[in-house]
Every structure is written in C-alpha cells, then in structure tokens.
Amino acid sequence: MRRVAAVVVLVLVASCSEAAVEKPKPTPVPSPTSTYASHDEAPIQPASWIATDLDDADAWASKDSILLANDVSVISIDPEKERVRWRTDVPGFGLAVGFGSVWASDGEGEVVRRLDPETGVVTAKIRSDRYPIGLAVGPTGVWVAEHHGGDVARIDPKKNRVAIRTKVGPTGNDGPHQLTIDGGHLYVDMINDNTVVEVDAGSGKLLETFELPDEFTACGPMRVDEGVLWVTACMEKEKVARIDLASGDMMISGDLGSWAGGFLFRDETVWLSTKSVPPDFSSTGGVLVGVVAPTATWSRACAPTPRGTARSRRSGRGGFPRRAGWPGTARRTSIDGGSVGRMIRERHLFGPGPTNPYPEATAALARPLLGHLDPEFIALMDDTCRMLREVWGTANARTIPLSATGSAGMEASFVNTVHPGDVVVVAVNGLFGQRMCDVAERCGAEVVAVEHEWGQPVDVDRVLSAHPSPAIIAAVHAETSTGARSDIAALGAGKGDALLLADAVTSIAGIELRADDWSIDIGYAGTQKCLGVAPGLAPFTINDRAFERRVEKPRSWYLDLGLLGGYVGEASGGRTYHHTAPTAMVASLHAGLTRVLEEGLPAVWQRHAEAGQQLQDGLEKMGLELFAAEGHRLPELTTVKVPDGIDSARVRALLLERHGIEIGAGAGAYASSVWRIGLMGPNARPDAVLLVLAALEDALGEARG
C-alpha cells in the first residue's frame, strides 16, 4: 500500500546564526542525526500541509500552481484553495515547466509527454528511446537526460521533436541522470561515473567535466546558487558536494545518514531535505513547496571556507565540522581532455561590444610570446597590415593596428590632421559623433556640428553644405549608440578639397566598407566587434593626401603617425623602436583576420546581414518596436525600444544571471528606453538569434510578472 505523502508550504526565516522558531505540526518530525550540519536541532517547520497519495515525487511551484510527479502520476494543486486541480495518470520520472506546458519524462515508456498546464491533458508525446529521466527548461528548448543512451537531448517545443543530441557520458546504468540549468549552462550528473558535465544550454556544446572523488556517486538532485553547484550523492554514499564554478574549489560533506532530496538557499543558510526516500521541493517568492513523508527530516548546513579561498556570502558562522573532511579543489577537465585552471564562465556577448571572439583569435593568445622587434613578429605585423588593407578596402601603405582601443584611433585621426583654427564639420547622429566634436575641439578646431535626430542616418546634403570650405568632414559609418548606418560614399563623392574622416568601429568586417572607392582619407576602427577579436587594438588607415597635410609635431607623442611609421612598416631600412607593441594582441588580430578572409568578405557581410534580419524580424514578431530608422538599420547591431512599464535594467540583469547573455543599454537620453543587441563576428549566426530571442522573451515574461 502506497504511503501518504504531503505537500508542505513553508516560509523560511532562519539563518546559521539564528535558530528557527518551532511551530506546531500535525506529524512529528524527528531531529536529524547528521554530522553534516552544526545546528541539527532546528528543523524547518511547515506552515500548512496538503495531503496527497504521491510518494517520492518531484515538485515544482509558482505563484499560482504546485505540480507533483512520480513514476505513476502528475498532479496539479491550487495553492490558494489547497486542493487538487487535476491529475493525469502518466509517469513523471522528471518534471519541468516551460514554453506554456508541463513536461514529464517516462523512462520505461521511453517518451517525454507535454501536458496542458490548465487541464493536464497530454498534448504531445516526444519519442526518446534511451530511457529519459531528468528534465530542465533551457533558453531554446527542453533538455532531457537520456539515461541509457549517455546523451542529453534538446526538444524543440515548436516542433515537438528532439532537435539535437549531445553525447555526455557512458551508456547503460552509468549514463546521465539529473539536470539543472543556470545562466545558459546545463549541468548533468553521471550516475556511478563520479562526474558532472557542463553543457552550453543553447548550442549543446560540451564545455567541461567535473570529476568527483571515488567515494561520491552523483545521482540525486542538483542546484546552482550564486555560482555554486550543489550535487547530491546516493547509492549508500549519502553526501553532498559543493563546487565553486568560478574557482573550482570543491568540498564534500560528511555522511548525512540518508539521501539528500533537495536544496533551499536562504540568507547564509543551505537547507537540505533528507529521508530514506529523498523528497524534492521548489520555491518561489520566499515560499518553499516540498514533498515529504512522515520519516522526512530537514538539516541546516552552512558552507565552510576552504583553505586559501575568501568566504562567500553562503559561509555561515556555524560551518560544517572540520572532521567531515573537505578535499581542496575539484578536478576539472576540458572537453579535449586537457586540464584547465581557474574557470571564468562563458558569457554570450550580444551587446554593442565586445563580442565573443573567433576561436582562432582566442587560440592565438596562447602561442609563445614574441618580442616586439623579433624578425618573426615583424613579419607577422607586416602580414597583419596587409590583411587590414583588405578589410578596409584600401591600398594605403599606412594601414596599421594602433596599440590602443578604437577611441585612441579617433584621437589619432584628429590629433594628426587638425591644425589650430581648422574648420571641422562633424555629422552628429549619436554619441560617437558627439565625441568627435569633443576631440576635434581639444585639438584646436573650429567645430561645426550638424545635429541629427538619434536613430536617423546622416543627411548628406546638410553636412556638405554646412560650411563652404572645411578642412575636414567627419562622420560615423555605423553609429554604435543608435544602430543607424550612414552613406559615407555619398559624403566622399561631395567632399571637395576637404579630408573625409570616417569612424568604422562597428562596420569593419560586418558590412560593406570600401575606403578607397568611397574617398575616405582617414579611418579608424576597433578589433572587438565584427572583426571578432578581443578589445585592445585600433585598425587605422590614412592615405598619402591626408598624411601630407598632417601636423608635423602633434600634441600626442604616443599617437604621432610620423614616429609610428618607422616602427610599423614604413621605414626602408631596419625598424626603429617607438613603443613595446602588444605582440600577443597582434597575433590574435592576425588569426582573426585570417579567419575572416578565408571565409571571404562578401560571405561575412552576408552572414551578418542574414542574422541581423532574422533578429529584427523576430523582435517585431514579439511585438517590440525597433529604434533605428527603417532602411538604415545595422544588421550587426540592432536597437529596440524597451516596452512601456518594463524595467530595462532588470531585464538585462535577468538575461545575464539566468541565461549568461549580455545585451547593452541605450546611450545618452535613451539609456533606459532602448536596448542594443549585437550579433557580431562569430555571433552572427542563426542559433545565436534563436538563443537571444528565446531568452529575451523569458526575461520579459518574468519582468511583466
């Protein structure tokens, strides 16, 4: 006869420095006897009980629903009326909620069922012939641990079928068992294999493997809280592991006396549910909903401080007994089998820059370091300059990577070409046009600013007619603050005797750029956007016409092009020393440029165009309004208006914390009313579009309550 379990609704206020207050309860709960916790005498107390006939069930809770599932049934409970809303007699080996449905896995039936959350009616069955168990909802689908197949599979909720499978462990009874997701990362435990595998929850790419000690068998629930992964053991190895995902520090508890069935994090306390058959629970809004039996116990545990590691917010004053034994650092292995050091969790950099670099550019940073006057480095620099000429679309001999970021490229452009009293016309249609005015004025120019509405392209006729004989006309090709593209070719065609100075920081290697054909005299860019390289260098070009008009002794020694020319490649004899170049960054830029040119510039431009169009179409289908003027929108950087009533900062924080995605706020007066979403370099691809759209929809839903 099946034992009667109960749903327990709890409001928790205890911490490690303050004992919990005893409350009356209908069933005695014995005090734990675990050596794991330092305050065993203070069990968590229930606020109310809802009896069901489900035992050993998974739990999930929200503000308006409680869901329970075991190997027989799935039950929905109304938490306000404290009664069963519906019951569907299908197994739920694993339970998850997302994409407007309840998902329940049936290992023995080898299917994952999709249920209507209002009625419990089965709306779809997804075949999984590898014994599906654990379930977790990710940004682009529902992940399932296929225990006997050694795989994790992502179910496409639009097509109700498995979209991708990733091999993560052994087959049979040693395969994947439980899943948890945090910040776009999926963590999978391998039962009997003493490992936890980390997978990118968007692409399914294997990231790392955490190897646990032999005395630990990972097969129970897992949770991630503030960068710490908690893993429970089973099979008569009743322990809990705490893995710091940033440092790799791992600690293993003493014997709990029974399996740990779930975690809850409150203040400085980690609470565990323990009994012979582990219960589970979920929480929302400060309320814990759990499934327990009369034999259940609760243990309070505070994480200790490992040797040599700063105390975390979870480290309480009580702490685990030292006698429990805590190994120092988890052994983490990269997917190619090599050891890795301190782990910094990967972010999806979908903001205005920097972007995630091309893998080739990242790998180049690990090559043996060369000296800045080494013949091998000089040859590398020369080849880098050659490739920069290709992406700029120029034959200019003075095309070089300045040893600084794109802002230094702006400064070098003006400080080398503006003489005191020169008239400089600047087209201002965003933040970086404003900066041009500031820099030119500091160089002694008489600045004529031609103001435009932000989000609009430059009005070529207004700019060309702003002054009869300017020394320089300056404009931003791709305005990063607004996502608008301007017609630099038209400015070049009508510039007359003036020098044309162009900001190509966001446009280079992302959209068409032809410096010579468009009569650009001076141009600067940055490496951290569509070139797909880390920030740190400023690709710069200046033609002979502009160089002949240069300031002989500019205000900046470091950015003096006359001095830099003898070092970078202009000298006919040996190179002259000017500064110690960032040789590793040049090697990385060389690798990134090689990657771009092997694909082919037209193909790279097309890839950015397609990704940008897909993103903008998807945003409009979500009911969002784009900011930049139609017909002049950048594909590599999309600006979208924040919906009324939505806290922009909260949505960006949710994207970062929950999905590991960074998008940018607006600039200037639009800081809180516009988002900037970049798909640049290696991120200009369809799966990145799907990831950011799904994650944004999730974050907006959360922000709307």
Secondary structure, DSSP 8 states (H G I E B T S, - for coil): ----EEEEEEE---BTTB-------SS-------SS-S-TT-----SEEEEES--S-EEEE-SS-EEEE-SS-EEEEETTTTEEEEEE-S--SSEEEETTEEEEEETTTTEEEEE-TTT--EEEEEE-TT-EEEEEE-SSSEEEEETTTTEEEEEETTTTEEEEEEE-S-SGGGSEEEEEEETTEEEEEETTTTEEEEEETTT--EEEEEE--TT--EEEEEEEETTEEEEEE-TT---EEEEETTT-BEEE----SSEEEEEEEETTEEEEEEESS--EEEEETTEEEEEE-TT-EEEEE-----TTS---TT--SS---GGG---SB-EEEETTS-B--S-----EE-SSS-----HHHHHHTTS----TT-HHHHHHHHHHHHHHHHHHT---SEEEEESS-HHHHHHHHHHTT--TT-EEEEEESSHHHHHHHHHHHHTT-EEEEEE--TTS---HHHHHTS-SS-SEEEEESEETTTTEE--HHHHHHT-TTSEEEEE-TTTTTTS---TTTTT-SEEE--SSSTT---S--EEEEE-HHHHHTS-SS-S-STT-HHHHHHHHT--SSS----S---HHHHHHHHHHHHHHHHH-HHHHHHHHHHHHHHHHHHHHHTT--B-S-TTSB-SSEEEEE--TT--HHHHHHHHHHHH-EE-EE--GGGTTTEEEEE--GGG-SHHHHHHHHHHHHHHHHHHH-
